Amino acid sequence: MKLLVVGATGTLGRQVAKCALEEGHQVRCLVRNFQRAAFLREWGAELVRANLCVPETLAPALEDMEVVIDAATARPTDSLSIRQVDWEGKLALIQTAQRAKINRFIFYSILHADKFPHVPLMDIKRCTEAYLAESGLPYTTLQLGGFFQGLIGQYAIPILEEQAVWVTGESTPTAYMDTQDVARLTLRALVTPETQGRTLPLVGPRAWTSAEIIKLCERLSGKQAKVTQVPLGVIKAGRQVLRSFQWTWNIADRLAFAEVLAGSYPFTAPMEEVYTLLGANPDDATTLEAYLQEYFGRILKKLKELTYEQEKQKRKRKKPSPFKR
Ligand SMILES: NC(=O)c1ccc[n+]([C@@H]2O[C@H](COP(=O)([O-])OP(=O)(O)OC[C@H]3O[C@@H](n4cnc5c(N)ncnc54)[C@H](OP(=O)(O)O)[C@@H]3O)[C@@H](O)[C@H]2O)c1
């Protein structure tokens, strides 16, 4: 298939591009910056420069494509807002896909997006789901929870570096998933006609609270976490203050999302129907234990080798010279 991946430099998008190339598809990646996307070309993808927020760049990117997999979202560090990228940009992409007569459009939403109308990203995801469903495009929407990859920066690295791990008192159990599994199942959805016109959850095998993830990281790293609790009230107050200044809207919107993760709505969903539909085996899904074990095993081995090298250098420097001074 001829496949366009939007957001291919991102955490999930790169796994989608990699998996599609490994499965022998012809992959084109819509990217904003060729330098940042050089690794995709090395993997065998074609690169096309475009920007969701510059609508006239989209048609050439979609030319001659059969499938669009949209894994883009506003970067927290970007000057473009969630509204510009995830709403206006996505609308432009869907309209371009309609004109290009795309055979399948895959959109990644967030689980329970309809339950949080006061949270900008959730509301935008809900509206995009509805817009896509009414567009007439053959679509599949996959509603995701969180990614294993995000837990490395949030928990694993601070614990290894003996830095503070920030958590809110209340933590929603979340069925995090490995992005490699999300990519693998996305490509299965493409070849499963029954997924067309459907909105399906795609979450990991088990829901975890922050306390459980911290305990797991402590066990695998052999280190004790320095946990700092941020009361939910502080996040809410911070959001109100930041909302008062336009230049801090992006931060305010992300703090609103932190409230979602600290809420009481579990980010999990039954997956039996999805696995049956896709003809996939749920036992093939990577568990968080296995993912973190591999991560800590690799990092601790590297640290051991580094310490050994440093000790060796030290001993070399200390060795007395055989020559008299
Ligand atoms: N992360 C999660 O835990 C999570 C949970 C649920 C759902 N999701 C959804 O899963 C999808 C992938 O998320 P992710 O975390 O993998 O994203 P990510 O790592 O933040 O990557 C975002 C991607 O979007 C691209 N992008 C941003 N603005 C763009 C623009 N104006 N034009 C073209 N491309 C643009 C970025 O390109 P540059 O490299 O040029 O910046 C990057 O490739 C998103 O739809 C997200 O909402 C994520």
The ligand as an SDF file (V2000), in Angstrom:
LIG
                    3D

 48 52  0  0  0  0  0  0  0  0999 V2000
    1.6250   10.5140   24.0190 N   0  0  0  0  0  0  0  0  0  0  0  0
    0.5520    9.9270   24.5780 C   0  0  0  0  0  0  0  0  0  0  0  0
    0.6040    9.4320   25.7130 O   0  0  0  0  0  0  0  0  0  0  0  0
   -0.7620    9.8520   23.8140 C   0  0  0  0  0  0  0  0  0  0  0  0
   -1.9060    9.3680   24.4660 C   0  0  0  0  0  0  0  0  0  0  0  0
   -3.1010    9.2730   23.7500 C   0  0  0  0  0  0  0  0  0  0  0  0
   -3.1530    9.6720   22.4150 C   0  0  0  0  0  0  0  0  0  0  0  0
   -2.0270   10.1590   21.8190 N   0  0  0  0  0  0  0  0  0  0  0  0
   -2.1220   10.5710   20.4100 C   0  0  0  0  0  0  0  0  0  0  0  0
   -1.2110    9.7980   19.6360 O   0  0  0  0  0  0  0  0  0  0  0  0
   -0.7230   10.5920   18.5480 C   0  0  0  0  0  0  0  0  0  0  0  0
    0.8130   10.5860   18.5650 C   0  0  0  0  0  0  0  0  0  0  0  0
    1.2670   11.1990   19.7650 O   0  0  0  0  0  0  0  0  0  0  0  0
    2.8260   11.2750   20.1270 P   0  0  0  0  0  0  0  0  0  0  0  0
    2.9310   11.4110   21.6090 O   0  0  0  0  0  0  0  0  0  0  0  0
    3.5600   10.1940   19.4300 O   0  0  0  0  0  0  0  0  0  0  0  0
    3.2210   12.6770   19.4610 O   0  0  0  0  0  0  0  0  0  0  0  0
    4.6390   13.4420   19.5500 P   0  0  0  0  0  0  0  0  0  0  0  0
    5.7120   12.5020   19.9420 O   0  0  0  0  0  0  0  0  0  0  0  0
    4.4470   14.6750   20.3680 O   0  0  0  0  0  0  0  0  0  0  0  0
    4.8890   13.8660   18.0320 O   0  0  0  0  0  0  0  0  0  0  0  0
    4.1130   14.8410   17.4250 C   0  0  0  0  0  0  0  0  0  0  0  0
    4.3450   14.7710   15.9320 C   0  0  0  0  0  0  0  0  0  0  0  0
    3.4880   15.7350   15.2990 O   0  0  0  0  0  0  0  0  0  0  0  0
    4.2680   16.5010   14.3950 C   0  0  0  0  0  0  0  0  0  0  0  0
    3.7240   17.8460   14.2450 N   0  0  0  0  0  0  0  0  0  0  0  0
    3.4700   18.7510   15.2120 C   0  0  0  0  0  0  0  0  0  0  0  0
    2.9870   19.8880   14.6700 N   0  0  0  0  0  0  0  0  0  0  0  0
    2.9280   19.6820   13.3290 C   0  0  0  0  0  0  0  0  0  0  0  0
    2.5410   20.4790   12.2210 C   0  0  0  0  0  0  0  0  0  0  0  0
    2.1100   21.7410   12.3940 N   0  0  0  0  0  0  0  0  0  0  0  0
    2.6220   19.9560   10.9870 N   0  0  0  0  0  0  0  0  0  0  0  0
    3.0690   18.6820   10.7900 C   0  0  0  0  0  0  0  0  0  0  0  0
    3.4570   17.8850   11.8000 N   0  0  0  0  0  0  0  0  0  0  0  0
    3.4070   18.3760   13.0440 C   0  0  0  0  0  0  0  0  0  0  0  0
    5.6530   16.5530   15.0460 C   0  0  0  0  0  0  0  0  0  0  0  0
    6.6080   16.9130   14.0850 O   0  0  0  0  0  0  0  0  0  0  0  0
    7.9620   17.7490   14.4470 P   0  0  0  0  0  0  0  0  0  0  0  0
    9.0210   16.7040   14.6950 O   0  0  0  0  0  0  0  0  0  0  0  0
    8.1880   18.5640   13.2420 O   0  0  0  0  0  0  0  0  0  0  0  0
    7.6800   18.5610   15.6770 O   0  0  0  0  0  0  0  0  0  0  0  0
    5.7720   15.1160   15.5250 C   0  0  0  0  0  0  0  0  0  0  0  0
    6.1750   14.2740   14.4680 O   0  0  0  0  0  0  0  0  0  0  0  0
   -1.3560   11.9630   18.7070 C   0  0  0  0  0  0  0  0  0  0  0  0
   -2.5300   12.0340   17.9500 O   0  0  0  0  0  0  0  0  0  0  0  0
   -1.7020   12.0140   20.1880 C   0  0  0  0  0  0  0  0  0  0  0  0
   -2.7540   12.9060   20.4840 O   0  0  0  0  0  0  0  0  0  0  0  0
   -0.8420   10.2530   22.4760 C   0  0  0  0  0  0  0  0  0  0  0  0
  1  2  1  0
  2  3  2  0
  2  4  1  0
  4  5  1  0
  4 48  2  0
  5  6  2  0
  6  7  1  0
  7  8  2  0
  8  9  1  0
  8 48  1  0
  9 10  1  0
  9 46  1  0
 10 11  1  0
 11 12  1  0
 11 44  1  0
 12 13  1  0
 13 14  1  0
 14 15  2  0
 14 16  1  0
 14 17  1  0
 17 18  1  0
 18 19  2  0
 18 20  1  0
 18 21  1  0
 21 22  1  0
 22 23  1  0
 23 24  1  0
 23 42  1  0
 24 25  1  0
 25 26  1  0
 25 36  1  0
 26 27  1  0
 26 35  1  0
 27 28  2  0
 28 29  1  0
 29 30  1  0
 29 35  2  0
 30 31  1  0
 30 32  2  0
 32 33  1  0
 33 34  2  0
 34 35  1  0
 36 37  1  0
 36 42  1  0
 37 38  1  0
 38 39  2  0
 38 40  1  0
 38 41  1  0
 42 43  1  0
 44 45  1  0
 44 46  1  0
 46 47  1  0
M  CHG  2   8   1  16  -1
M  END
$$$$
